[in-house]
């Protein structure tokens, strides 16, 4: 049986990285913390599966 410690990789598009770099450091760090949490729980409470898509979710 799996131990439940599965982690996922989170990657950024170049355009997303540039957007983060343009934000204040405080805001960027808050966003990065939330994004990094997706590696442990890629579908947090409140996420919704996108209709017509097999592997895309709105978070």
N, C-alpha and C positions, 0 to 999 in steps of 0.2 A: 504494500500500500504506500502511496506517496506521502512524503513527510509534510507537504504543504508549504515548503520553502521555495517554491518556484518563483523566479524573478524574470522579468522581461526587460528587454533593451528599449530605451527611449532615445530616439534620434530627432534632430531638428533639420528642417530645410534651411538652406542658407538665408533665405528671405526672413524666416522666423528668427534666426540668430541675430540678424541685423536689426530687426524690430526690438528685440530684447536689449541690444546694446544701446539703443536710442532712449531707453527708459531710465529713470533715476535708479540708482543702485538699490535703494530700499524696495521699490516696486519690483524690479527685476528679480531680486532675491526671493521675494514672496511668491512670485510666479514660478521660479525654478524649483522651489521647495515643493509646491503642489505638483508640478510636472514630474519631479523625481519620485514622488509617492506613487505615481502610476506604474512604476516598475514593479511594485509589490502588489498593487491592486489596480489593474488596468480598467476595470469597470466599477467605479465607486458607486455608492448609493445615489440614485437619481439619474444615472445614465440611461440612455434609450438607444435601442438598436435602430439604425436607419432603414427605412422601408426600401425593399428592393436591393439591399446590399447584404452580402453574406458575412463580411467581417468588419463592418464600419459601425461605430457607435458614437453618439453625441454625448460628450461628458460635460 
